[in-house]
Amino acid sequence: MLRLGLTGNVGAGKSTVVSLFASWGATIIDSDVLAREVVETGQPALARIQEVWGDAVLQESGRLDRAAMRRIVFADAEAREQLESILHPAIRDRSRELLLEAEARGDRIVVGVVPLLYEAGLEGEYDMVLLIDAPVELRVERLVSKRVRRRCRRKRSVPAPISSSITTLTSQRSSVALGRRGKRYKS
């Protein structure tokens, strides 16, 4: 089984590349998804967060109040580090569980999507690491357009489609070109 780590800056095109790998049959383990999973009601990480910060970081339903948690950790670097010391091991453990399940099923390729892969020292967990990159101007454009689309959806209107010449990997290729190239190598 090939263990592929996938990382890159925000707006670089990771989601597009992940979608391509998924369409080719790869198993995807996304740390952002796992970060939400490990703080669901009843999970040990949420209980630990409540021990540290109290009920102020919980909604009435008992779920994590992400906005309250963000306010705390963005204002206090020590609090952010403490939150990371709770979340990162929980995410890492859940990722390893899913990896073992994929191995037991006989999956051929598992893509671990870890935006902070190098910062977390996880490069050794993978056979290969794929860094997705795009010019900073394009990343900024994507982030701005994504926010505009979200706001419009909330107001029940949709803006005109924005050009999506997706720059990924080490080239200026579009996601469609990357998709064609990837399919050619698919086994």
BELURQUI-V220811 format. One record per residue. N is the residue number from 1. RES is the residue in one letter. SS is DSSP state (@ for helix, = for strand, . for the rest). PSI is psi as a letter, one per 40 degrees, with the letter a starting at -180 (999 if undefined). Layout:
N/RES/SS/PSI
N/RES/SS/PSI
This chain:
1/M/./h
2/L/=/h
3/R/=/h
4/L/=/h
5/G/=/h
6/L/=/h
7/T/=/i
8/G/=/i
9/N/./i
10/V/./h
11/G/./e
12/A/./d
13/G/./e
14/K/@/d
15/S/@/d
16/T/@/d
17/V/@/d
18/V/@/d
19/S/@/d
20/L/@/d
21/F/@/d
22/A/@/d
23/S/@/d
24/W/./e
25/G/./e
26/A/./i
27/T/=/h
28/I/=/h
29/I/=/h
30/D/=/h
31/S/@/d
32/D/@/d
33/V/@/d
34/L/@/d
35/A/@/d
36/R/@/d
37/E/@/d
38/V/./e
39/V/./e
40/E/./i
41/T/./h
42/G/./e
43/Q/./i
44/P/@/d
45/A/@/d
46/L/@/d
47/A/@/d
48/R/@/d
49/I/@/d
50/Q/@/d
51/E/@/d
52/V/@/d
53/W/@/e
54/G/@/a
55/D/@/e
56/A/@/e
57/V/@/e
58/L/=/i
59/Q/./i
60/E/./d
61/S/./e
62/G/./e
63/R/./i
64/L/=/h
65/D/./g
66/R/@/d
67/A/@/d
68/A/@/d
69/M/@/d
70/R/@/d
71/R/@/d
72/I/@/d
73/V/@/d
74/F/@/d
75/A/@/e
76/D/./h
77/A/@/d
78/E/@/d
79/A/@/d
80/R/@/d
81/E/@/d
82/Q/@/d
83/L/@/d
84/E/@/d
85/S/@/e
86/I/@/d
87/L/@/d
88/H/@/d
89/P/@/d
90/A/@/d
91/I/@/d
92/R/@/d
93/D/@/d
94/R/@/d
95/S/@/d
96/R/@/d
97/E/@/d
98/L/@/d
99/L/@/d
100/L/@/d
101/E/@/d
102/A/@/d
103/E/@/d
104/A/@/d
105/R/@/e
106/G/./f
107/D/./i
108/R/./d
109/I/=/h
110/V/=/h
111/V/=/h
112/G/=/h
113/V/=/h
114/V/./g
115/P/./d
116/L/./f
117/L/./d
118/Y/./d
119/E/./d
120/A/./e
121/G/./f
122/L/./e
123/E/@/d
124/G/@/e
125/E/@/e
126/Y/./i
127/D/./d
128/M/=/i
129/V/=/h
130/L/=/h
131/L/=/h
132/I/=/h
133/D/./i
134/A/./i
135/P/./i
136/V/@/d
137/E/@/d
138/L/@/d
139/R/@/d
140/V/@/d
141/E/@/d
142/R/@/d
143/L/@/d
144/V/@/d
145/S/@/d
146/K/@/d
147/R/@/d
148/V/@/d
149/R/@/d
150/R/@/d
151/R/@/d
152/C/@/d
153/R/@/d
154/R/@/d
155/K/./e
156/R/./f
157/S/./i
158/V/./h
159/P/./i
160/A/./i
161/P/./i
162/I/./i
163/S/./h
164/S/./f
165/S/./g
166/I/./h
167/T/./h
168/T/./i
169/L/./b
170/T/./e
171/S/./a
172/Q/./f
173/R/./i
174/S/./i
175/S/@/d
176/V/@/d
177/A/@/d
178/L/@/d
179/G/@/d
180/R/@/d
181/R/@/d
182/G/@/d
183/K/@/d
184/R/@/d
185/Y/@/e
186/K/./h
187/S/./999
